[in-house]
């Protein structure tokens, strides 16, 4: 069993956030000993999922709904699976967008390295797109996809 302070330190989140989660009902089986919250392994697992869902863009109300479904048992498997699938699709889309941004930055870093070495942009501009090195061409192509 862990205290709220220990859990906050483990997860690098404020104690106030854990109290908020508790007040929102995200830890339905949280034990209290003399009024002090005691986090067990099930709460740590729940917190890992909560933090994942939060990073994935879910709002607390949606996470609360998910946790309520978990407490309701197996009859809510389909709803839980659907929420996870929708969240995963959104995260994958965001990752594709971020990969395009990363590829643009990769291309531009290479572009300016060349321009600095040459003292101007003339040669490097003439390489776009067919004369680019393969890895840079792939980054260029991905970053310029519609």
SVG drawing of the C-alpha trace seen along z (x, -y; Angstrom):
<svg xmlns="http://www.w3.org/2000/svg" viewBox="-24 -33 54 43">
<polyline fill="none" stroke="black" stroke-width="0.4" points="0.0,0.0 1.2,-3.5 0.4,-6.9 -0.9,-9.7 2.5,-11.4 4.3,-8.2 2.0,-7.7 2.3,-11.4 6.1,-11.0 5.9,-7.7 3.8,-9.2 5.3,-12.7 1.9,-14.3 0.7,-16.6 -1.1,-15.3 -4.0,-17.6 -4.5,-15.8 -4.8,-12.5 -7.3,-14.0 -9.2,-15.4 -9.3,-11.9 -10.5,-10.4 -13.3,-13.0 -14.3,-12.3 -14.7,-8.6 -11.8,-7.3 -10.6,-5.1 -13.9,-3.4 -12.2,-0.9 -9.6,-3.2 -9.0,-2.3 -8.7,-4.8 -7.0,-4.1 -7.8,-6.7 -8.9,-9.0 -5.6,-8.6 -5.8,-7.3 -4.0,-4.0 -3.3,-3.1 -2.9,0.5 -1.9,2.2 -5.3,1.9 -5.3,-1.9 -1.8,-2.1 -3.0,-0.1 -6.0,-2.4 -3.8,-5.4 -1.6,-4.2 -4.7,-3.8 -6.1,-7.2 -2.8,-9.0 -2.7,-7.1 -6.3,-8.1 -5.6,-11.7 -2.5,-11.9 -4.6,-10.5 -6.9,-13.5 -9.8,-12.1 -11.5,-14.5 -12.0,-13.5 -15.7,-13.0 -15.0,-10.4 -12.4,-8.7 -14.9,-8.7 -17.4,-7.0 -14.8,-4.4 -14.0,-3.7 -17.7,-3.4 -18.0,-0.9 -15.1,1.0 -16.9,1.1 -20.1,2.4 -18.3,5.6 -18.3,7.7 -21.5,6.4 -19.7,3.1 -16.8,4.7 -18.3,3.6 -18.5,-0.1 -15.0,0.0 -13.6,1.6 -15.3,-1.0 -13.9,-3.9 -10.4,-2.4 -10.7,-1.9 -11.9,-5.5 -9.2,-6.9 -6.6,-4.7 -7.7,-5.9 -7.5,-9.6 -4.0,-9.0 -2.8,-7.3 -4.1,-10.2 -2.3,-12.7 0.8,-10.6 0.6,-10.7 0.2,-14.5 3.2,-14.8 5.3,-12.5 4.5,-14.8 5.6,-17.8 8.8,-15.9 9.6,-15.0 9.2,-18.7 11.6,-19.6 14.0,-16.9 13.9,-18.2 14.3,-21.8 17.2,-21.0 19.0,-19.2 18.0,-22.1 19.6,-24.7 22.7,-22.6 23.2,-22.5 22.5,-26.2 25.0,-27.1 27.7,-24.9 27.1,-26.4 26.6,-30.0 23.3,-30.2 20.2,-28.2 20.6,-27.9 22.0,-24.4 19.8,-22.9 16.7,-24.4 17.6,-22.8 17.7,-19.4 14.0,-19.5 12.4,-17.0 14.1,-14.5 17.7,-15.2 17.2,-14.8 19.0,-12.0 16.6,-9.1 16.0,-9.6 15.5,-13.3 13.3,-12.7 11.1,-10.4 10.8,-13.1 10.1,-15.7 7.4,-13.6 5.7,-12.7 5.8,-16.3 4.2,-17.5 1.4,-15.0 -2.1,-16.4"/>
</svg>
